[in-house]
Amino acid sequence: MLLALENVSLKFGGVQALNGVSFDVRDREIRALIGPNGAGKSSALNILNGFYKPTQGAIFVFGEQRKSMRPVDAARAGIARTFQNIALFKGMSTLDNIMSGRLIKTRTGIFEHALFWGRAVREELQHREKVEEIIDFLEIEHIRRVPVGRLPYGLQKRVELGRALALEPRILLLDEPMAGMNLEEKQDMCRFILDVNRELGTTIVLIEHDMSVVMDISDRVVVLEYGRKIADGTPDEVKGNQAVIDAYLGQEHA
């Protein structure tokens, strides 16, 4: 077990976002998190990488129990994140945006970087080498110098994935990575997610509304409704669960 929530609750004033939710994430699996809008999916991801502090319960990260966690602690532990809404530096190039994901791995000080000598030069070259590998992996060489604000939506999503991979994460949290994409863009993103999981050995926690995607690429699925867990199991087990059909799968999803 790499990651887990145990009896986690989260309240915002009088709003109960999560209520006694427990689930775990195993090494090298693709773990999907589904449910209707407002079910608490993004809140669960925000707890896992330290944006929210749970009102109750515990987080387990690589076997270590924590009451809460800061985003910087999550990043240092090897947990990377993409967001529902694209959060890139629109005026910066693809290369520079992905380079920004290497900042937490920077060891040289501000003074050395300002002068750009010694260790700073060697470190910069190492970071650029890693970023170029990610650019090749995601097949975005042709846009490496293009400001991301000029890119179509699907490519911006791929750049955001690249920035998360720049952290060299053990666990990757993806919040609706295919939202707003056309069919071809979804197929490309599915392929890259599977490659990240299989070739890089990265464990993935995925929020996604497209059930064909979830059922095709996930190893296990947890289902939330109104902040409570209503099902947990393999895609086939979840697909046949009547509570899930009534709450979610019976509805129409894009």
Secondary structure as a PSIPRED ss2 file (coil, helix, strand):
# PSIPRED VFORMAT (PSIPRED V4.0)

   1 M C   1.000  0.000  0.000
   2 L C   1.000  0.000  0.000
   3 L E   0.000  0.000  1.000
   4 A E   0.000  0.000  1.000
   5 L E   0.000  0.000  1.000
   6 E E   0.000  0.000  1.000
   7 N E   0.000  0.000  1.000
   8 V E   0.000  0.000  1.000
   9 S E   0.000  0.000  1.000
  10 L E   0.000  0.000  1.000
  11 K E   0.000  0.000  1.000
  12 F E   0.000  0.000  1.000
  13 G C   1.000  0.000  0.000
  14 G C   1.000  0.000  0.000
  15 V E   0.000  0.000  1.000
  16 Q E   0.000  0.000  1.000
  17 A E   0.000  0.000  1.000
  18 L E   0.000  0.000  1.000
  19 N E   0.000  0.000  1.000
  20 G E   0.000  0.000  1.000
  21 V E   0.000  0.000  1.000
  22 S E   0.000  0.000  1.000
  23 F E   0.000  0.000  1.000
  24 D E   0.000  0.000  1.000
  25 V E   0.000  0.000  1.000
  26 R C   1.000  0.000  0.000
  27 D C   1.000  0.000  0.000
  28 R C   1.000  0.000  0.000
  29 E C   1.000  0.000  0.000
  30 I E   0.000  0.000  1.000
  31 R E   0.000  0.000  1.000
  32 A E   0.000  0.000  1.000
  33 L E   0.000  0.000  1.000
  34 I E   0.000  0.000  1.000
  35 G C   1.000  0.000  0.000
  36 P C   1.000  0.000  0.000
  37 N C   1.000  0.000  0.000
  38 G C   1.000  0.000  0.000
  39 A C   1.000  0.000  0.000
  40 G C   1.000  0.000  0.000
  41 K H   0.000  1.000  0.000
  42 S H   0.000  1.000  0.000
  43 S H   0.000  1.000  0.000
  44 A H   0.000  1.000  0.000
  45 L H   0.000  1.000  0.000
  46 N H   0.000  1.000  0.000
  47 I H   0.000  1.000  0.000
  48 L H   0.000  1.000  0.000
  49 N C   1.000  0.000  0.000
  50 G C   1.000  0.000  0.000
  51 F C   1.000  0.000  0.000
  52 Y C   1.000  0.000  0.000
  53 K C   1.000  0.000  0.000
  54 P C   1.000  0.000  0.000
  55 T C   1.000  0.000  0.000
  56 Q E   0.000  0.000  1.000
  57 G E   0.000  0.000  1.000
  58 A E   0.000  0.000  1.000
  59 I E   0.000  0.000  1.000
  60 F E   0.000  0.000  1.000
  61 V E   0.000  0.000  1.000
  62 F C   1.000  0.000  0.000
  63 G C   1.000  0.000  0.000
  64 E E   0.000  0.000  1.000
  65 Q E   0.000  0.000  1.000
  66 R E   0.000  0.000  1.000
  67 K C   1.000  0.000  0.000
  68 S C   1.000  0.000  0.000
  69 M C   1.000  0.000  0.000
  70 R C   1.000  0.000  0.000
  71 P H   0.000  1.000  0.000
  72 V H   0.000  1.000  0.000
  73 D H   0.000  1.000  0.000
  74 A H   0.000  1.000  0.000
  75 A H   0.000  1.000  0.000
  76 R H   0.000  1.000  0.000
  77 A H   0.000  1.000  0.000
  78 G C   1.000  0.000  0.000
  79 I E   0.000  0.000  1.000
  80 A E   0.000  0.000  1.000
  81 R E   0.000  0.000  1.000
  82 T C   1.000  0.000  0.000
  83 F C   1.000  0.000  0.000
  84 Q C   1.000  0.000  0.000
  85 N C   1.000  0.000  0.000
  86 I C   1.000  0.000  0.000
  87 A C   1.000  0.000  0.000
  88 L C   1.000  0.000  0.000
  89 F C   1.000  0.000  0.000
  90 K C   1.000  0.000  0.000
  91 G C   1.000  0.000  0.000
  92 M C   1.000  0.000  0.000
  93 S E   0.000  0.000  1.000
  94 T H   0.000  1.000  0.000
  95 L H   0.000  1.000  0.000
  96 D H   0.000  1.000  0.000
  97 N H   0.000  1.000  0.000
  98 I H   0.000  1.000  0.000
  99 M H   0.000  1.000  0.000
 100 S H   0.000  1.000  0.000
 101 G C   1.000  0.000  0.000
 102 R C   1.000  0.000  0.000
 103 L H   0.000  1.000  0.000
 104 I H   0.000  1.000  0.000
 105 K H   0.000  1.000  0.000
 106 T C   1.000  0.000  0.000
 107 R C   1.000  0.000  0.000
 108 T C   1.000  0.000  0.000
 109 G C   1.000  0.000  0.000
 110 I H   0.000  1.000  0.000
 111 F H   0.000  1.000  0.000
 112 E H   0.000  1.000  0.000
 113 H H   0.000  1.000  0.000
 114 A H   0.000  1.000  0.000
 115 L H   0.000  1.000  0.000
 116 F C   1.000  0.000  0.000
 117 W C   1.000  0.000  0.000
 118 G C   1.000  0.000  0.000
 119 R H   0.000  1.000  0.000
 120 A H   0.000  1.000  0.000
 121 V H   0.000  1.000  0.000
 122 R H   0.000  1.000  0.000
 123 E H   0.000  1.000  0.000
 124 E H   0.000  1.000  0.000
 125 L H   0.000  1.000  0.000
 126 Q H   0.000  1.000  0.000
 127 H H   0.000  1.000  0.000
 128 R H   0.000  1.000  0.000
 129 E H   0.000  1.000  0.000
 130 K H   0.000  1.000  0.000
 131 V H   0.000  1.000  0.000
 132 E H   0.000  1.000  0.000
 133 E H   0.000  1.000  0.000
 134 I H   0.000  1.000  0.000
 135 I H   0.000  1.000  0.000
 136 D H   0.000  1.000  0.000
 137 F H   0.000  1.000  0.000
 138 L C   1.000  0.000  0.000
 139 E C   1.000  0.000  0.000
 140 I C   1.000  0.000  0.000
 141 E H   0.000  1.000  0.000
 142 H H   0.000  1.000  0.000
 143 I H   0.000  1.000  0.000
 144 R C   1.000  0.000  0.000
 145 R C   1.000  0.000  0.000
 146 V C   1.000  0.000  0.000
 147 P E   0.000  0.000  1.000
 148 V H   0.000  1.000  0.000
 149 G H   0.000  1.000  0.000
 150 R H   0.000  1.000  0.000
 151 L C   1.000  0.000  0.000
 152 P C   1.000  0.000  0.000
 153 Y H   0.000  1.000  0.000
 154 G H   0.000  1.000  0.000
 155 L H   0.000  1.000  0.000
 156 Q H   0.000  1.000  0.000
 157 K H   0.000  1.000  0.000
 158 R H   0.000  1.000  0.000
 159 V H   0.000  1.000  0.000
 160 E H   0.000  1.000  0.000
 161 L H   0.000  1.000  0.000
 162 G H   0.000  1.000  0.000
 163 R H   0.000  1.000  0.000
 164 A H   0.000  1.000  0.000
 165 L H   0.000  1.000  0.000
 166 A C   1.000  0.000  0.000
 167 L C   1.000  0.000  0.000
 168 E C   1.000  0.000  0.000
 169 P C   1.000  0.000  0.000
 170 R C   1.000  0.000  0.000
 171 I E   0.000  0.000  1.000
 172 L E   0.000  0.000  1.000
 173 L E   0.000  0.000  1.000
 174 L E   0.000  0.000  1.000
 175 D E   0.000  0.000  1.000
 176 E C   1.000  0.000  0.000
 177 P C   1.000  0.000  0.000
 178 M C   1.000  0.000  0.000
 179 A C   1.000  0.000  0.000
 180 G C   1.000  0.000  0.000
 181 M C   1.000  0.000  0.000
 182 N C   1.000  0.000  0.000
 183 L H   0.000  1.000  0.000
 184 E H   0.000  1.000  0.000
 185 E H   0.000  1.000  0.000
 186 K H   0.000  1.000  0.000
 187 Q H   0.000  1.000  0.000
 188 D H   0.000  1.000  0.000
 189 M H   0.000  1.000  0.000
 190 C H   0.000  1.000  0.000
 191 R H   0.000  1.000  0.000
 192 F H   0.000  1.000  0.000
 193 I H   0.000  1.000  0.000
 194 L H   0.000  1.000  0.000
 195 D H   0.000  1.000  0.000
 196 V H   0.000  1.000  0.000
 197 N H   0.000  1.000  0.000
 198 R H   0.000  1.000  0.000
 199 E H   0.000  1.000  0.000
 200 L C   1.000  0.000  0.000
 201 G C   1.000  0.000  0.000
 202 T C   1.000  0.000  0.000
 203 T E   0.000  0.000  1.000
 204 I E   0.000  0.000  1.000
 205 V E   0.000  0.000  1.000
 206 L E   0.000  0.000  1.000
 207 I E   0.000  0.000  1.000
 208 E C   1.000  0.000  0.000
 209 H C   1.000  0.000  0.000
 210 D C   1.000  0.000  0.000
 211 M H   0.000  1.000  0.000
 212 S H   0.000  1.000  0.000
 213 V H   0.000  1.000  0.000
 214 V H   0.000  1.000  0.000
 215 M H   0.000  1.000  0.000
 216 D H   0.000  1.000  0.000
 217 I H   0.000  1.000  0.000
 218 S C   1.000  0.000  0.000
 219 D C   1.000  0.000  0.000
 220 R E   0.000  0.000  1.000
 221 V E   0.000  0.000  1.000
 222 V E   0.000  0.000  1.000
 223 V E   0.000  0.000  1.000
 224 L E   0.000  0.000  1.000
 225 E E   0.000  0.000  1.000
 226 Y C   1.000  0.000  0.000
 227 G C   1.000  0.000  0.000
 228 R E   0.000  0.000  1.000
 229 K E   0.000  0.000  1.000
 230 I E   0.000  0.000  1.000
 231 A E   0.000  0.000  1.000
 232 D E   0.000  0.000  1.000
 233 G E   0.000  0.000  1.000
 234 T C   1.000  0.000  0.000
 235 P H   0.000  1.000  0.000
 236 D H   0.000  1.000  0.000
 237 E H   0.000  1.000  0.000
 238 V H   0.000  1.000  0.000
 239 K H   0.000  1.000  0.000
 240 G C   1.000  0.000  0.000
 241 N C   1.000  0.000  0.000
 242 Q H   0.000  1.000  0.000
 243 A H   0.000  1.000  0.000
 244 V H   0.000  1.000  0.000
 245 I H   0.000  1.000  0.000
 246 D H   0.000  1.000  0.000
 247 A H   0.000  1.000  0.000
 248 Y H   0.000  1.000  0.000
 249 L H   0.000  1.000  0.000
 250 G C   1.000  0.000  0.000
 251 Q C   1.000  0.000  0.000
 252 E C   1.000  0.000  0.000
 253 H C   1.000  0.000  0.000
 254 A C   1.000  0.000  0.000
